Amino acid sequence: MDYIKEAKKLGFSNAAIMDTQKLVFKPEYRKFKMAKLAHNKLTEQLASKIMESGNTDLLIMSAGPYRHHSCMSAYCVDAQEMADAVGMICWGTDDKIRYFSQILFHGNL
């Protein structure tokens, strides 16, 4: 299954797959961000698609605490560094608000 294509079909404006060795962790990010319900629902839908394809050992991080998922900042993940690693914009000079999710999984694509 093409996870990037599935994410875009669900409504994400962009998606990428990256090696977890490129993640940057910052302990000062322990404060939770405000969550957007729609973004977190998209994250759950994409995780369901990934599970349907056979990758069932998932760790889901989304935009703020949501149900039984925590936010990336609770794991001290630097979203800017993550976006930079895959060529995405996190904080821009435009008027757009960007939210990021992360779904970790084992296995081949």
C-alpha positions in Angstrom: 0.0 0.0 0.0 1.2 3.5 -0.8 0.8 5.3 2.6 1.5 8.7 1.1 -1.2 8.3 -1.5 -3.6 7.0 1.2 -2.9 10.0 3.4 -3.6 12.5 0.6 -6.8 10.6 -0.3 -8.0 11.0 3.3 -7.4 14.8 3.2 -3.9 15.4 4.4 -2.3 18.2 2.4 1.1 16.4 2.4 2.7 13.3 3.7 6.2 11.7 3.8 7.9 8.6 5.1 11.3 9.1 6.8 13.8 7.0 8.7 13.3 7.5 12.4 17.1 8.1 12.8 16.4 11.5 11.4 14.0 12.5 14.3 15.3 15.2 16.6 14.2 15.1 20.3 14.0 18.1 22.5 13.1 17.5 26.2 11.9 21.1 26.6 8.9 20.2 24.5 7.0 18.5 27.3 4.2 21.0 27.2 1.1 19.8 25.2 0.0 21.7 22.1 -3.7 22.4 21.4 -5.2 19.7 19.3 -7.4 20.0 16.3 -10.0 17.3 16.3 -10.2 17.0 12.5 -6.5 16.5 12.1 -6.4 13.8 14.8 -9.3 12.0 13.2 -7.4 12.0 9.9 -4.4 10.5 11.7 -6.6 7.7 13.1 -8.1 7.0 9.7 -4.6 6.7 8.1 -3.4 4.5 11.0 -6.4 2.2 10.3 -5.4 2.0 6.6 -1.8 1.1 7.6 -3.1 -1.6 10.0 -5.3 -3.0 7.2 -2.2 -3.4 5.1 -0.6 -5.6 7.7 1.5 -3.2 9.8 -0.2 -3.5 13.2 2.5 -2.5 15.6 1.9 1.3 15.5 2.8 4.1 17.8 0.6 7.1 17.0 1.5 10.7 17.9 -0.8 13.5 16.8 -1.5 17.2 17.3 -2.1 17.4 21.0 -3.4 14.7 23.4 -6.3 12.9 21.8 -8.1 9.8 23.0 -5.3 7.4 23.9 -2.7 9.1 21.6 -0.2 11.7 22.8 1.2 14.6 21.0 4.6 14.6 19.4 5.8 17.2 21.9 5.1 14.8 24.7 7.7 12.5 23.1 10.0 15.6 22.7 9.9 15.3 18.9 10.9 18.5 17.1 8.3 18.9 14.4 10.4 21.6 12.6 13.4 19.2 12.3 11.1 16.4 11.2 9.5 18.7 8.5 13.0 19.8 7.3 14.1 16.2 7.0 11.4 15.4 4.5 11.3 18.8 2.7 8.1 20.1 4.3 7.3 23.5 5.8 6.5 23.6 9.5 6.6 27.3 10.4 6.2 29.6 7.4 5.9 33.3 6.9 2.4 32.9 5.4 -0.9 32.8 7.3 -1.2 29.0 7.2 -1.4 26.8 10.3 0.2 23.5 9.9 -0.3 20.4 12.1 1.8 17.3 12.0 1.2 13.7 12.9 3.6 10.9 13.1 2.8 7.2 12.9 5.8 4.9 13.6 5.8 1.3 12.3 8.0 -1.6 11.7 8.3 -3.2 8.3 9.0 -2.6 4.7 7.1 -0.4 2.4 
